Amino acid sequence: MVKRLKSIKKKTPAGPPILKLIFWVVGVAVFLFIVLLVAASVYISVNYSPEKLKTIAINKLSETFKRKVVIGGVRFNVLTGFEITDLHIANRAGWTDQDFVIDKDILISYHLWPLFFGKFDLGEITLNEPQIFVESRGQSQSNISDILSGISTAVMAPKESSSFSFVDSADAAVPPVAASNAVQSGKSDLLFTVGTIAVFHGKLVYLDETATPTQRSELDDLNIQLKNISMTGGKTTFILNTPVQYNKESHQLALNGSCGYSLAGQSIKALSVKGTWDGGVFVVSGDEVDFLPHGQAALKNVGLSLGNEPYFQNLNSVVEFSPALIKAQNTTFNAFDGSGVVSFLLTQGKTPGYFIAIDLKNVNTGKTVNTNVDAYAAKSAANYKDKFDGKLNLIFKGTYQGTTAAEKMSSLNASGSYSISSGTIKGYPLITFLCSFFKDKGNAIVVDTISGNFNAKNSVLAFTAVGNGKMGQVRANGAINMVTQYYAPDMKVQCDIHKDFLDSNAIKAQLPDNIKDKFDINLLADSNGNVPLDFHFTGDPLKLNSNCFDISRLGNVFLNNYVNQMSSKGQNILQGLFGH
């Protein structure tokens, strides 16, 4: 019987060797993982009691934030990591009596293997419904400025050979103040990397005490996710979505982007952000942003676009930031296929005030106008967009106030000059009306050049324009209300169009009956062959009719030419001209 069993066993086919190897590897790996979990649980429970973990956490946070920290409890789970409950971080001493940070639930995961070497390598930090309070009292004076300056000093300080151990401080019951002093002496390396930081349903309150009265802004339901949080220049990605309460108005902000931050170098590199503000899309990019002393930042090749329009590219500037103002002088950039120089000043307070000076060279007129409409037009944006084309040179200087587009437009006080080459103006009822007198009907007037001056005040734009092209010259001056589009109070247009481009029947239809039978387009032209057509527009721009046609100059030219023609023929030049 035994022999028979042996013979049967020998005939059983063996499985493939590779499968056996996989089974063995997986089995050993599972066994080792279980052993590690058990060992880690034992190690943590023995060496890091809840009270010791709590002391470690308080020391670490007190060191970083330099203020009193209270924690309800710290718990450890070998699978999920650490949980900190009822965290309270006090505000800066002498400031508003309100906690700087409150969070009832913080989860911190970790990587298991480094624990056996006494190191905490963090995987994910999750904050549920945190409340953060930030207040400002002037330039470089806020309840977080002391934190930032302390961290910067610690990182930049020379490292000593000895190191500070939070575990040792917990064993020795070292108070938080001593831990803070250890950082200031340069004994702690704060450069670190965290896998992910996630904030769910947070709230951030910003109190600006430089404004009178004090201005309060809130980010409600703040949701942020940051991955690969690096202080040494590694690529960090982030997602943000939050409603914003600003100046008692509600907005919605969303961001999605990446950058590399170096704490030691105080710089951000490879910045790439796509965002929306109340549904409007914007994109921000930059090669490098260096943070300088005295609240300044150096921007290198920064770009900003609104929607699909390129707004700024290759922007280089030194920007001064403070709670009271944002200032940039002689910033150079490329934009709208051209280049420019801009100086900008924002004074912050209850009602923000702006000053801007721009010098644009050879930019795309259509892109320039359309993007500014996207940024500033509060009403009737369609009345401005896709109406202009050509290469634009512009000098602009102006001031305005407010937070909404309507406030900015109504407070605008600006002036400047412009010139456009190979320009096209189209789409306005006025242009279509003028084209009705030309052989080529349509809704556009094309000119070789157009130039003029303008000034804007309280939503009223007054301007002059001189356009020259192969068909002749068009001159305009007047004013329009940029909100209602009504003429304010009027607009006068003088045209000297070569007779070959004119529709003689359209002109004849506008002449008085008593001279229509004498009509000859040659009698309407001056010595250069140009026919003077003048118009005077008032009120509603949609109500254009023959009453807009001003025949004063045309009548004078016609009368002079008629008199000269009849005199040369020896006829009674007045007979029948005026009806008798």
C-alpha positions as CSV (number, residue, x, y, z in Angstrom):
1,M,0.0,0.0,0.0
2,V,2.8,2.4,0.9
3,K,4.6,1.7,-2.3
4,R,1.5,2.3,-4.3
5,L,0.9,5.6,-2.6
6,K,4.5,6.6,-3.4
7,S,4.0,5.6,-7.0
8,I,0.9,7.7,-7.2
9,K,2.6,10.7,-5.6
10,K,5.4,10.5,-8.1
11,K,3.0,10.7,-11.0
12,T,1.3,13.9,-9.7
13,P,2.5,16.8,-12.1
14,A,4.4,19.6,-10.4
15,G,3.3,23.2,-10.7
16,P,5.4,25.7,-12.6
17,P,8.5,26.8,-10.4
18,I,7.7,30.6,-10.9
19,L,4.3,30.2,-9.3
20,K,5.8,28.5,-6.2
21,L,8.3,31.3,-5.9
22,I,5.5,34.0,-6.1
23,F,3.5,32.1,-3.4
24,W,6.6,32.0,-1.1
25,V,7.4,35.7,-1.6
26,V,3.8,36.9,-1.0
27,G,3.5,34.7,2.0
28,V,6.7,36.0,3.5
29,A,5.8,39.6,2.7
30,V,2.4,39.3,4.4
31,F,4.0,37.6,7.4
32,L,6.7,40.4,7.7
33,F,4.0,43.1,7.4
34,I,2.0,41.6,10.2
35,V,5.2,41.3,12.3
36,L,6.0,45.0,11.6
37,L,2.5,46.2,12.5
38,V,2.7,44.3,15.8
39,A,6.2,45.5,16.5
40,A,5.3,49.1,15.7
41,S,2.2,48.9,18.0
42,V,4.3,47.5,20.8
43,Y,7.1,50.0,20.2
44,I,4.7,53.0,20.2
45,S,2.7,51.8,23.2
46,V,5.9,51.1,25.2
47,N,8.0,54.1,24.2
48,Y,5.4,56.7,23.4
49,S,2.6,56.7,25.9
50,P,-0.4,59.0,25.1
51,E,1.0,61.6,27.6
52,K,4.4,61.5,26.1
53,L,3.0,61.9,22.6
54,K,0.9,64.8,23.8
55,T,4.1,66.4,25.3
56,I,6.0,65.9,22.1
57,A,3.2,67.5,20.0
58,I,2.9,70.5,22.4
59,N,6.7,71.1,22.3
60,K,6.8,70.8,18.5
61,L,3.9,73.2,18.0
62,S,5.0,75.6,20.6
63,E,8.4,75.7,19.0
64,T,7.0,76.4,15.6
65,F,4.3,79.0,16.6
66,K,6.1,80.6,19.6
67,R,2.9,80.8,21.7
68,K,0.8,78.8,24.1
69,V,-0.5,75.5,22.7
70,V,-3.3,73.4,24.3
71,I,-4.1,69.9,23.2
72,G,-7.0,67.8,24.5
73,G,-5.3,64.5,23.6
74,V,-3.1,62.5,21.3
75,R,-3.9,59.0,20.2
76,F,-1.9,56.5,18.1
77,N,-3.2,53.8,15.8
78,V,-0.7,51.5,14.1
79,L,-2.8,51.5,10.9
80,T,-4.0,55.1,10.7
81,G,-1.4,57.1,12.5
82,F,-1.8,59.8,15.1
83,E,-4.9,61.8,16.0
84,I,-4.8,65.2,17.8
85,T,-8.0,66.4,19.3
86,D,-9.1,69.8,20.6
87,L,-6.1,71.8,19.4
88,H,-5.9,75.5,20.5
89,I,-3.0,77.7,19.5
90,A,-3.1,81.1,21.2
91,N,-2.9,84.4,19.3
92,R,0.3,86.5,19.4
93,A,0.8,88.1,22.9
94,G,-0.8,91.5,23.1
95,W,-3.1,91.0,20.1
96,T,-6.8,90.2,19.8
97,D,-8.0,87.9,22.5
98,Q,-8.9,85.1,20.0
99,D,-7.2,81.8,19.3
100,F,-4.9,81.9,16.3
101,V,-5.9,78.3,15.4
102,I,-8.7,76.0,16.6
103,D,-9.1,72.5,15.4
104,K,-11.1,69.7,17.0
105,D,-9.7,66.9,14.9
106,I,-6.3,66.5,13.2
107,L,-5.2,63.2,11.6
108,I,-1.5,62.5,10.9
109,S,-0.4,59.4,9.1
110,Y,3.2,58.3,8.9
111,H,5.6,55.9,7.2
112,L,6.2,52.9,9.3
113,W,9.8,51.9,8.7
114,P,11.5,55.2,9.8
115,L,9.8,54.8,13.3
116,F,12.3,52.0,14.1
117,F,15.1,54.5,13.7
118,G,13.4,57.1,15.9
119,K,12.2,59.3,13.0
120,F,8.8,60.6,12.1
121,D,8.3,60.6,8.3
122,L,4.8,62.1,7.8
123,G,2.5,60.8,5.1
124,E,-0.7,62.8,5.3
125,I,-2.0,65.5,7.6
126,T,-5.8,66.1,7.6
127,L,-7.5,69.0,9.3
128,N,-11.2,68.8,9.7
129,E,-13.1,72.1,10.1
130,P,-10.1,74.2,11.3
131,Q,-10.6,77.9,12.2
132,I,-7.7,80.3,11.5
133,F,-7.6,83.9,12.6
134,V,-5.2,86.4,10.9
135,E,-5.0,90.1,11.7
136,S,-2.8,92.9,10.4
137,R,-1.8,96.2,12.0
138,G,0.5,97.6,9.4
139,Q,3.5,96.9,7.2
140,S,5.1,93.6,8.2
141,Q,3.0,93.7,11.4
142,S,0.6,90.7,11.7
143,N,0.0,87.9,14.1
144,I,1.9,85.6,11.8
145,S,4.9,87.8,11.0
146,D,6.8,86.7,14.2
147,I,6.3,83.0,13.1
148,L,7.6,83.5,9.6
149,S,10.6,85.5,10.8
150,G,11.4,82.9,13.4
151,I,11.3,80.0,11.0
152,S,13.4,81.9,8.5
153,T,16.0,82.7,11.1
154,A,16.1,79.0,12.3
155,V,16.6,77.7,8.8
156,M,19.2,80.3,7.8
157,A,21.2,79.9,11.1
158,P,24.4,77.7,11.0
159,K,23.7,74.1,12.0
160,E,25.5,72.8,15.1
161,S,26.8,69.2,15.4
162,S,24.4,68.4,18.2
163,S,20.6,68.0,17.6
164,F,17.6,68.6,19.6
165,S,15.3,65.6,20.4
166,F,11.7,66.1,21.0
167,V,11.5,62.6,22.6
168,D,14.4,63.6,25.0
169,S,12.6,66.8,25.8
170,A,9.4,64.9,26.6
171,D,11.4,62.5,28.9
172,A,13.0,65.4,30.6
173,A,9.7,67.4,30.8
174,V,11.4,70.3,28.9
175,P,8.8,73.1,28.7
176,P,7.7,74.6,25.4
177,V,9.8,77.7,26.0
178,A,13.0,75.7,26.1
179,A,12.0,74.0,22.9
180,S,11.4,77.4,21.3
181,N,14.9,78.6,22.4
182,A,16.4,75.5,20.9
183,V,15.0,76.5,17.5
184,Q,16.2,80.0,17.8
185,S,19.7,78.8,18.5
186,G,19.7,76.9,15.2
187,K,19.7,73.4,16.8
188,S,16.6,72.2,14.9
189,D,16.4,71.6,11.2
190,L,12.9,72.6,10.0
191,L,13.4,71.6,6.4
192,F,10.9,68.8,5.8
193,T,8.6,67.1,3.4
194,V,5.0,66.0,4.0
195,G,3.1,63.7,1.6
196,T,-0.2,65.5,1.7
197,I,-2.0,68.2,3.7
198,A,-5.8,68.3,3.4
199,V,-8.1,70.9,4.9
200,F,-11.8,70.2,4.9
201,H,-14.5,72.8,5.6
202,G,-12.1,75.3,7.2
203,K,-12.7,78.9,8.0
204,L,-10.1,81.7,7.7
205,V,-10.9,85.2,9.0
206,Y,-8.7,88.2,8.0
207,L,-8.9,91.3,10.1
208,D,-7.4,94.4,8.6
209,E,-6.9,96.9,11.4
210,T,-5.2,99.5,9.1
211,A,-8.6,100.3,7.6
212,T,-11.1,102.6,9.4
213,P,-13.3,101.1,10.4
214,T,-11.6,97.7,10.7
215,Q,-12.2,95.6,7.7
216,R,-13.1,91.9,8.0
217,S,-12.8,89.3,5.2
218,E,-13.7,85.6,5.5
219,L,-13.0,82.4,3.6
220,D,-15.9,80.1,4.5
221,D,-15.9,76.4,3.8
222,L,-12.2,76.5,2.9
223,N,-11.1,73.2,1.2
224,I,-7.4,72.8,0.3
225,Q,-5.3,69.8,-0.7
226,L,-1.6,70.1,-1.0
227,K,0.6,67.2,-2.1
228,N,4.4,66.7,-1.6
229,I,4.8,69.7,0.8
230,S,8.5,70.5,0.4
231,M,10.5,73.2,2.0
232,T,13.5,72.5,-0.2
233,G,12.2,73.3,-3.7
234,G,10.4,70.1,-4.5
235,K,7.3,70.3,-6.6
236,T,4.2,70.9,-4.5
237,T,0.7,70.6,-6.1
238,F,-2.4,72.2,-4.6
239,I,-6.2,72.5,-5.0
240,L,-8.3,75.1,-3.3
241,N,-12.0,75.8,-3.4
242,T,-13.7,78.3,-1.2
243,P,-16.4,81.0,-1.0
244,V,-15.0,84.5,-0.1
245,Q,-16.7,87.2,1.8
246,Y,-15.1,90.5,1.0
247,N,-16.5,94.0,1.7
248,K,-19.9,92.4,2.5
249,E,-20.0,90.8,-1.0
250,S,-19.9,87.0,-1.8
251,H,-17.5,85.5,-4.3
252,Q,-16.3,82.1,-5.2
253,L,-12.5,81.2,-5.6
254,A,-11.0,78.0,-7.0
255,L,-7.3,77.3,-7.6
256,N,-5.4,74.3,-9.1
257,G,-1.7,74.5,-9.5
258,S,1.9,73.6,-8.6
259,C,5.1,75.3,-7.5
260,G,8.4,74.6,-5.8
261,Y,9.1,76.4,-2.5
262,S,12.6,76.9,-0.9
263,L,12.4,78.1,2.7
264,A,16.2,78.6,2.8
265,G,16.2,80.6,-0.4
266,Q,12.9,82.3,0.3
267,S,11.8,81.7,-3.2
268,I,9.0,80.1,-5.3
269,K,9.9,78.5,-8.6
270,A,8.0,77.0,-11.6
271,L,4.7,78.5,-10.5
272,S,1.7,77.3,-12.4
273,V,-1.8,78.1,-11.3
274,K,-5.2,77.9,-13.0
275,G,-8.1,79.4,-11.2
276,T,-11.6,80.8,-11.4
277,W,-13.1,83.9,-9.7
278,D,-16.9,83.9,-9.8
279,G,-16.7,81.7,-12.9
280,G,-14.2,83.9,-14.7
281,V,-11.0,81.9,-15.6
282,F,-7.5,83.2,-15.0
283,V,-4.0,81.6,-15.3
284,V,-0.9,82.6,-13.4
285,S,2.6,81.3,-14.2
286,G,6.2,82.3,-13.3
287,D,9.8,81.2,-13.5
288,E,10.7,82.5,-10.0
289,V,9.4,84.7,-7.2
290,D,12.1,85.8,-4.7
291,F,11.0,87.2,-1.3
292,L,13.2,90.1,-0.3
293,P,13.6,92.0,2.9
294,H,11.3,94.9,3.8
295,G,8.2,93.3,2.3
296,Q,9.3,93.1,-1.3
297,A,9.2,90.4,-3.9
298,A,11.1,90.1,-7.1
299,L,9.0,88.6,-10.0
300,K,10.8,86.9,-12.9
301,N,9.0,86.0,-16.1
302,V,5.6,86.0,-14.5
303,G,2.5,85.5,-16.7
304,L,-1.2,86.3,-16.1
305,S,-4.1,85.6,-18.5
306,L,-7.9,86.1,-18.1
307,G,-9.9,83.5,-20.0
308,N,-8.2,82.7,-23.3
309,E,-6.6,86.2,-23.7
310,P,-2.9,86.7,-22.9
311,Y,-2.8,89.5,-20.4
312,F,0.8,89.6,-19.2
313,Q,3.8,87.5,-20.2
314,N,7.5,87.7,-19.2
315,L,6.6,90.2,-16.5
316,N,9.7,91.3,-14.4
317,S,9.2,93.5,-11.4
318,V,10.0,94.3,-7.8
319,V,6.7,94.5,-5.9
320,E,6.4,96.1,-2.5
321,F,3.7,94.4,-0.3
322,S,2.3,95.7,3.0
323,P,-1.1,95.7,4.6
324,A,-1.4,99.4,3.5
325,L,-0.4,99.1,-0.1
326,I,0.9,97.1,-3.1
327,K,3.3,99.0,-5.3
328,A,5.3,98.2,-8.5
329,Q,7.2,100.7,-10.6
330,N,8.5,100.4,-14.1
331,T,7.4,96.8,-14.5
332,T,8.3,95.4,-18.0
333,F,6.3,92.8,-19.8
334,N,5.1,91.4,-23.0
335,A,1.4,91.4,-23.7
336,F,-1.0,91.1,-26.6
337,D,1.8,90.4,-29.1
338,G,3.6,93.6,-28.1
339,S,5.5,95.0,-25.1
340,G,4.8,97.4,-22.3
341,V,5.9,99.2,-19.1
342,V,3.5,99.6,-16.2
343,S,3.6,101.3,-12.8
344,F,0.9,100.3,-10.3
345,L,-0.1,101.3,-6.8
346,L,-2.9,99.8,-4.7
347,T,-3.8,101.5,-1.4
348,Q,-5.7,99.1,0.8
349,G,-8.4,100.1,3.2
350,K,-12.2,100.2,3.4
351,T,-12.3,101.4,-0.2
352,P,-9.2,100.3,-2.2
353,G,-7.7,103.0,-4.4
354,Y,-5.7,102.3,-7.6
355,F,-3.2,104.2,-9.7
356,I,-1.9,102.8,-12.9
357,A,0.3,104.1,-15.7
358,I,0.8,102.1,-18.9
359,D,2.9,102.5,-22.0
360,L,2.1,99.9,-24.6
361,K,4.0,99.4,-27.9
362,N,2.6,97.5,-30.9
363,V,0.1,95.4,-29.1
364,N,-2.9,93.7,-30.6
365,T,-5.8,96.1,-30.3
366,G,-8.5,93.4,-30.3
367,K,-6.9,91.3,-27.6
368,T,-6.1,94.4,-25.5
369,V,-9.7,95.7,-25.6
370,N,-11.3,92.3,-25.1
371,T,-9.2,91.4,-22.1
372,N,-9.9,94.8,-20.4
373,V,-13.6,94.3,-21.1
374,D,-13.3,90.9,-19.3
375,A,-11.6,92.5,-16.4
376,Y,-13.6,95.7,-15.9
377,A,-16.8,95.9,-17.9
378,A,-19.7,95.6,-15.5
379,K,-22.5,96.0,-18.0
380,S,-22.9,95.7,-21.8
381,A,-19.6,93.9,-22.4
382,A,-20.9,92.9,-25.8
383,N,-20.9,96.5,-26.8
384,Y,-17.1,96.7,-26.5
385,K,-15.8,93.2,-27.5
386,D,-14.6,92.2,-30.9
387,K,-15.1,95.7,-32.3
388,F,-11.4,96.7,-32.9
389,D,-8.4,95.4,-34.7
390,G,-4.9,96.6,-35.6
391,K,-1.6,97.4,-33.9
392,L,-2.0,99.8,-31.0
393,N,0.4,102.2,-29.2
394,L,-1.1,103.5,-26.0
395,I,-0.1,105.9,-23.2
396,F,-2.5,105.7,-20.3
397,K,-2.5,107.2,-16.8
398,G,-5.4,107.0,-14.4
399,T,-6.9,106.4,-10.9
400,Y,-10.0,104.6,-9.7
401,Q,-11.5,103.2,-6.5
402,G,-13.7,100.3,-5.3
403,T,-13.9,96.6,-5.4
404,T,-16.6,96.0,-8.1
405,A,-16.3,96.8,-11.8
406,A,-19.2,99.3,-11.5
407,E,-17.4,101.1,-8.7
408,K,-14.1,101.2,-10.6
409,M,-15.7,102.5,-13.8
410,S,-17.7,105.2,-12.1
411,S,-14.7,106.5,-10.2
412,L,-12.3,106.3,-13.2
413,N,-10.3,109.5,-13.8
414,A,-7.9,108.9,-16.6
415,S,-6.3,110.4,-19.7
416,G,-4.0,109.3,-22.5
417,S,-3.2,109.1,-26.2
418,Y,-3.3,106.4,-28.8
419,S,-2.4,105.4,-32.3
420,I,-3.5,102.4,-34.3
421,S,-2.1,101.1,-37.6
422,S,-4.0,98.9,-40.1
423,G,-7.0,99.4,-37.9
424,T,-10.6,98.2,-38.2
425,I,-13.6,99.5,-36.3
426,K,-16.8,97.4,-36.7
427,G,-20.0,96.2,-35.2
428,Y,-21.4,99.6,-33.9
429,P,-24.7,101.0,-35.3
430,L,-22.8,104.2,-36.0
431,I,-20.3,102.4,-38.2
432,T,-23.1,100.6,-40.1
433,F,-24.9,103.9,-40.6
434,L,-21.8,105.6,-42.0
435,C,-21.1,102.6,-44.3
436,S,-24.6,103.1,-45.8
437,F,-23.2,106.1,-47.7
438,F,-20.3,104.0,-49.2
439,K,-20.4,101.7,-52.2
440,D,-19.1,98.8,-50.0
441,K,-21.9,98.3,-47.5
442,G,-21.1,96.6,-44.2
443,N,-20.4,97.2,-40.5
444,A,-16.7,98.0,-40.6
445,I,-14.5,100.9,-41.5
446,V,-10.9,100.0,-42.4
447,V,-8.2,102.7,-42.0
448,D,-4.4,102.8,-42.5
449,T,-3.9,104.8,-39.3
450,I,-6.1,106.2,-36.5
451,S,-4.9,108.4,-33.7
452,G,-6.2,110.7,-31.0
453,N,-6.5,111.6,-27.3
454,F,-9.0,110.6,-24.6
455,N,-10.0,111.3,-21.0
456,A,-12.4,109.4,-18.8
457,K,-14.2,110.6,-15.7
458,N,-17.3,109.3,-13.9
459,S,-18.1,106.7,-16.6
460,V,-17.9,109.3,-19.4
461,L,-15.3,108.8,-22.1
462,A,-14.4,111.8,-24.2
463,F,-12.1,111.3,-27.2
464,T,-10.8,112.6,-30.5
465,A,-10.0,110.4,-33.4
466,V,-8.4,111.0,-36.9
467,G,-8.5,108.1,-39.3
468,N,-6.7,108.0,-42.6
469,G,-7.0,105.5,-45.4
470,K,-7.2,105.0,-49.1
471,M,-10.9,106.1,-49.2
472,G,-10.1,109.4,-47.4
473,Q,-10.2,110.8,-43.8
474,V,-12.6,110.5,-40.9
475,R,-12.4,112.8,-37.9
476,A,-14.5,112.3,-34.8
477,N,-14.8,114.0,-31.4
478,G,-17.3,113.6,-28.7
479,A,-18.2,111.6,-25.6
480,I,-20.1,108.5,-24.6
481,N,-21.3,107.1,-21.3
482,M,-19.5,103.8,-21.0
483,V,-22.4,102.2,-19.0
484,T,-25.4,103.4,-20.9
485,Q,-23.6,103.8,-24.3
486,Y,-25.5,107.1,-24.8
487,Y,-23.7,110.0,-26.3
488,A,-22.7,112.4,-23.5
489,P,-23.7,114.9,-24.7
490,D,-22.9,114.3,-28.4
491,M,-20.5,113.1,-31.1
492,K,-19.5,114.9,-34.3
493,V,-18.0,113.0,-37.2
494,Q,-16.5,114.7,-40.2
495,C,-15.7,112.6,-43.3
496,D,-13.8,113.5,-46.4
497,I,-14.3,110.5,-48.6
498,H,-13.1,110.2,-52.1
499,K,-16.0,110.3,-54.6
500,D,-15.0,106.9,-56.1
501,F,-15.9,105.1,-52.8
502,L,-19.3,106.8,-52.3
503,D,-22.8,105.7,-53.1
504,S,-24.1,108.8,-54.9
505,N,-27.8,107.7,-54.6
506,A,-27.5,107.4,-50.9
507,I,-26.1,110.9,-50.7
508,K,-28.7,112.3,-53.1
509,A,-31.5,110.9,-50.9
510,Q,-30.3,113.1,-48.0
511,L,-30.3,116.3,-50.0
512,P,-33.2,118.9,-50.0
513,D,-35.7,118.4,-52.7
514,N,-34.9,121.8,-54.3
515,I,-31.4,120.8,-55.2
516,K,-31.8,117.0,-55.9
517,D,-32.4,117.7,-59.6
518,K,-29.1,119.6,-59.7
519,F,-27.3,116.7,-58.1
520,D,-23.9,115.8,-59.6
521,I,-21.4,114.0,-57.3
522,N,-18.6,116.0,-59.0
523,L,-20.2,119.2,-57.7
524,L,-20.1,117.7,-54.2
525,A,-16.3,117.0,-54.3
526,D,-13.5,119.4,-53.3
527,S,-10.4,120.0,-55.4
528,N,-8.9,116.7,-54.1
529,G,-12.0,114.7,-55.2
530,N,-13.2,114.2,-51.6
531,V,-16.8,114.7,-50.6
532,P,-17.5,116.3,-47.2
533,L,-19.9,114.3,-45.2
534,D,-20.7,115.5,-41.7
535,F,-22.8,113.9,-38.9
536,H,-24.0,115.0,-35.5
537,F,-25.1,112.3,-33.1
538,T,-26.9,112.8,-29.8
539,G,-28.9,110.7,-27.4
540,D,-29.6,107.0,-28.1
541,P,-27.0,105.5,-30.4
542,L,-29.5,103.0,-31.8
543,K,-31.8,105.8,-33.1
544,L,-29.8,106.9,-36.2
545,N,-31.7,108.6,-39.0
546,S,-31.3,111.4,-41.6
547,N,-31.6,114.0,-38.9
548,C,-28.0,113.1,-38.0
549,F,-26.8,114.2,-41.4
550,D,-25.3,117.8,-41.4
551,I,-25.3,119.3,-44.9
552,S,-23.7,122.6,-43.9
553,R,-20.2,121.9,-45.2
554,L,-21.5,119.8,-48.1
555,G,-23.9,122.6,-49.1
556,N,-21.1,125.1,-49.1
557,V,-18.9,122.9,-51.4
558,F,-21.9,122.2,-53.7
559,L,-22.8,125.9,-53.9
560,N,-19.3,127.0,-54.7
561,N,-18.8,124.3,-57.4
562,Y,-22.3,125.0,-58.8
563,V,-21.6,128.8,-59.0
564,N,-18.3,128.2,-60.7
565,Q,-19.7,125.8,-63.2
566,M,-22.7,128.0,-64.1
567,S,-20.5,131.1,-64.4
568,S,-18.2,129.4,-66.8
569,K,-21.2,128.6,-69.0
570,G,-22.5,132.2,-68.8
571,Q,-25.8,131.2,-67.2
572,N,-27.9,132.8,-64.5
573,I,-26.3,130.9,-61.6
574,L,-29.2,131.6,-59.2
575,Q,-32.1,130.8,-61.4
576,G,-34.0,127.8,-60.1
577,L,-31.5,127.1,-57.3
578,F,-33.7,128.4,-54.5
579,G,-37.0,127.6,-56.1
580,H,-37.5,130.8,-58.2
